[in-house]
Amino acid sequence: MISIDDFRTEARNWISQNLEPLEHSNTKILRGVDNLSAEDLPPERELQRKIYQAGYAGISWPAEYGGQGLTKQHEVVFVEESANYRMPDFGVLTGTTFLVCGNTMLAHASPDFLSRHIPRILAGDELVVQFFSEPSAGSDLAGLTTRATRDGDDWILNGSKTWSSGAACADWGMCLARTNWDVPKHRGLTWFAVPCNAPGLRIDPIKEINGDEEFCQEFFDDVRISDAERIGPVDGGWNITHSMLVFERGAGRVVSETAPAGPGELAPDLVALAQRLGRTSAPNVRQLIASAHIDDYARQQLAYRIAGQIRKNGANTGMAAYGKLATGTYDPIRAQIALEIGGAAALTWEKGDRDGIEPSIDYLNSRVMSIAGGSNEVQRNGISERVLDLPREPAFDLDKPFREVERGGPGTEWSGKTSG
Ligand SMILES: Cc1cc2nc3c(=O)[nH]c(=O)nc-3n(C[C@H](O)[C@H](O)[C@H](O)COP(=O)(O)OP(=O)(O)OC[C@H]3O[C@@H](n4cnc5c(N)ncnc54)[C@H](O)[C@@H]3O)c2cc1C
């Protein structure tokens, strides 16, 4: 295997000769401002293909499926070396495709499935969205009612999924469906890969508070899927869901093994905001910046510590929940601090003024991580049950066949086809 140093030299040379340097150091993507549509994707796919063909996509993924079979450390090196260059931007689909769905497929899908999908994912030909939440199944995900019914070598899917980030631009969805109503709720679920253009699948964008339409609701009306697109065993989907949630909570992220040297720069975005408004000498502003800086440092150290623990002991949903809970707790606090520093000036901006819009849009987006991928309360439950070994939450339906579990009220399911 190529040494880390040689890999760094090769990657640096290739990057400098083939990728475009970034023009601005502030590359923060603002959800609700930097919105992507399907028309924006072809050049991003082209760039992804170029990186794939050069052997820099899927650096730590298995070579038999188009990856490079190298280590996470090689991947860290590539991320470091490419940090100031333009990389493919698939919006939220970058995370769902490469971090969450790709890693989950690699952990659970059959070799035949992986050889069909993983090379296409790495080449930018397949962007994958997560179809798991439903109108009446979010935190209680195992209570979902989208059904998959066996029909020869195929499955027929009926039901509805919602809050699917990026679905309008995706090529495939990883979909969790109920395949068995006669066993308790966690034991009758199965994962499938569904093409987003499958006949019978309707994808409706949902307007969000930040102005974007990144979320979608999907309606499955007799959608036919080959059994070859099943991921993992029939009725064995819950175990796979755990893997997916661990990846979604950041366990697969590329994190350096070297401890950060220190607290880093004093909250640069907040200092820039205070400077722009001439408020750097105001005592309350200085105090707010100091408090954000302390929290930034604590958060960075926590992320490093969690990554170290996961490297040492492996990941589980409880351990991964710490980082997710920290983000879900801290994002709203930090967004509030920016608004307090900016006051009325943070709430108005000239059209096209990116710096001006940032505090407001960050504030609107700041609740995302306290809900998406499992709410803060659900993360706390995970930590208490899986890390601290506290008693499980009482539940009335864990041993009952799902068919016998009373579900929701009238109108909580999309159609008669979804009920047991
Ligand atoms: C930005 C964003 C992106 C998302 N992307 C996707 C996606 O790509 N694909 C997808 O499938 N889904 C996605 N989701 C959906 C997300 O996973 C769910 O919103 C989330 O799991 C919460 O479910 P819910 O909205 O049904 O809330 P509910 O489950 O109805 O919860 C409502 C409230 O009750 C609390 N609560 C519920 N159960 C408990 C409990 N046992 N103990 C304590 N408190 C509890 C919750 O914390 C919450 O405050 C996304 C959501 C957001 C906000």
The ligand as an SDF file (V2000), in Angstrom:
LIG
                    3D

 53 58  0  0  0  0  0  0  0  0999 V2000
  -33.5840   19.2660    7.9510 C   0  0  0  0  0  0  0  0  0  0  0  0
  -34.1640   17.8870    8.0430 C   0  0  0  0  0  0  0  0  0  0  0  0
  -33.7720   16.9220    7.1390 C   0  0  0  0  0  0  0  0  0  0  0  0
  -34.3350   15.6520    7.1790 C   0  0  0  0  0  0  0  0  0  0  0  0
  -33.9610   14.7500    6.2190 N   0  0  0  0  0  0  0  0  0  0  0  0
  -34.5550   13.5480    6.1840 C   0  0  0  0  0  0  0  0  0  0  0  0
  -34.2520   12.6270    5.1230 C   0  0  0  0  0  0  0  0  0  0  0  0
  -33.4310   12.9150    4.2390 O   0  0  0  0  0  0  0  0  0  0  0  0
  -34.9060   11.4580    5.0780 N   0  0  0  0  0  0  0  0  0  0  0  0
  -35.8280   11.1090    6.0160 C   0  0  0  0  0  0  0  0  0  0  0  0
  -36.3560   10.0250    5.9240 O   0  0  0  0  0  0  0  0  0  0  0  0
  -36.1370   11.9460    7.0500 N   0  0  0  0  0  0  0  0  0  0  0  0
  -35.5370   13.1670    7.1480 C   0  0  0  0  0  0  0  0  0  0  0  0
  -35.8520   14.0460    8.1540 N   0  0  0  0  0  0  0  0  0  0  0  0
  -36.8770   13.6720    9.1360 C   0  0  0  0  0  0  0  0  0  0  0  0
  -36.3150   13.4810   10.5310 C   0  0  0  0  0  0  0  0  0  0  0  0
  -35.5800   12.2960   10.6290 O   0  0  0  0  0  0  0  0  0  0  0  0
  -37.5200   13.5120   11.4970 C   0  0  0  0  0  0  0  0  0  0  0  0
  -38.0880   14.8090   11.4150 O   0  0  0  0  0  0  0  0  0  0  0  0
  -37.1090   13.2410   12.9180 C   0  0  0  0  0  0  0  0  0  0  0  0
  -36.6970   11.8970   13.0750 O   0  0  0  0  0  0  0  0  0  0  0  0
  -38.2300   13.5500   13.9250 C   0  0  0  0  0  0  0  0  0  0  0  0
  -39.4010   12.9190   13.5490 O   0  0  0  0  0  0  0  0  0  0  0  0
  -40.7800   13.7270   13.4500 P   0  0  0  0  0  0  0  0  0  0  0  0
  -40.5290   14.9660   12.6470 O   0  0  0  0  0  0  0  0  0  0  0  0
  -41.8270   12.7980   12.9890 O   0  0  0  0  0  0  0  0  0  0  0  0
  -41.0840   14.2130   14.9310 O   0  0  0  0  0  0  0  0  0  0  0  0
  -41.8280   13.3560   16.0830 P   0  0  0  0  0  0  0  0  0  0  0  0
  -41.2360   11.9900   16.1150 O   0  0  0  0  0  0  0  0  0  0  0  0
  -43.2910   13.4750   15.8790 O   0  0  0  0  0  0  0  0  0  0  0  0
  -41.3830   14.1370   17.3690 O   0  0  0  0  0  0  0  0  0  0  0  0
  -42.0540   15.3160   17.8250 C   0  0  0  0  0  0  0  0  0  0  0  0
  -41.4020   15.7490   19.1510 C   0  0  0  0  0  0  0  0  0  0  0  0
  -41.5820   14.6970   20.1400 O   0  0  0  0  0  0  0  0  0  0  0  0
  -40.3240   14.3300   20.7080 C   0  0  0  0  0  0  0  0  0  0  0  0
  -40.2920   12.8950   20.9620 N   0  0  0  0  0  0  0  0  0  0  0  0
  -40.7400   11.9210   20.1250 C   0  0  0  0  0  0  0  0  0  0  0  0
  -40.5150   10.6910   20.6730 N   0  0  0  0  0  0  0  0  0  0  0  0
  -39.9030   10.9130   21.8710 C   0  0  0  0  0  0  0  0  0  0  0  0
  -39.4160   10.0460   22.8920 C   0  0  0  0  0  0  0  0  0  0  0  0
  -39.5050    8.7120   22.7840 N   0  0  0  0  0  0  0  0  0  0  0  0
  -38.8320   10.6140   23.9890 N   0  0  0  0  0  0  0  0  0  0  0  0
  -38.7380   11.9750   24.0980 C   0  0  0  0  0  0  0  0  0  0  0  0
  -39.2030   12.8350   23.1440 N   0  0  0  0  0  0  0  0  0  0  0  0
  -39.7660   12.3220   22.0530 C   0  0  0  0  0  0  0  0  0  0  0  0
  -39.3130   14.6940   19.6320 C   0  0  0  0  0  0  0  0  0  0  0  0
  -38.0400   14.9300   20.2210 O   0  0  0  0  0  0  0  0  0  0  0  0
  -39.8970   15.9680   19.0380 C   0  0  0  0  0  0  0  0  0  0  0  0
  -39.5510   17.0700   19.8310 O   0  0  0  0  0  0  0  0  0  0  0  0
  -35.3030   15.3210    8.1610 C   0  0  0  0  0  0  0  0  0  0  0  0
  -35.6930   16.2910    9.1000 C   0  0  0  0  0  0  0  0  0  0  0  0
  -35.1390   17.5620    9.0470 C   0  0  0  0  0  0  0  0  0  0  0  0
  -35.5730   18.5900   10.0580 C   0  0  0  0  0  0  0  0  0  0  0  0
  1  2  1  0
  2  3  1  0
  2 52  2  0
  3  4  2  0
  4  5  1  0
  4 50  1  0
  5  6  2  0
  6  7  1  0
  6 13  1  0
  7  8  2  0
  7  9  1  0
  9 10  1  0
 10 11  2  0
 10 12  1  0
 12 13  2  0
 13 14  1  0
 14 15  1  0
 14 50  1  0
 15 16  1  0
 16 17  1  0
 16 18  1  0
 18 19  1  0
 18 20  1  0
 20 21  1  0
 20 22  1  0
 22 23  1  0
 23 24  1  0
 24 25  2  0
 24 26  1  0
 24 27  1  0
 27 28  1  0
 28 29  2  0
 28 30  1  0
 28 31  1  0
 31 32  1  0
 32 33  1  0
 33 34  1  0
 33 48  1  0
 34 35  1  0
 35 36  1  0
 35 46  1  0
 36 37  1  0
 36 45  1  0
 37 38  2  0
 38 39  1  0
 39 40  1  0
 39 45  2  0
 40 41  1  0
 40 42  2  0
 42 43  1  0
 43 44  2  0
 44 45  1  0
 46 47  1  0
 46 48  1  0
 48 49  1  0
 50 51  2  0
 51 52  1  0
 52 53  1  0
M  END
$$$$
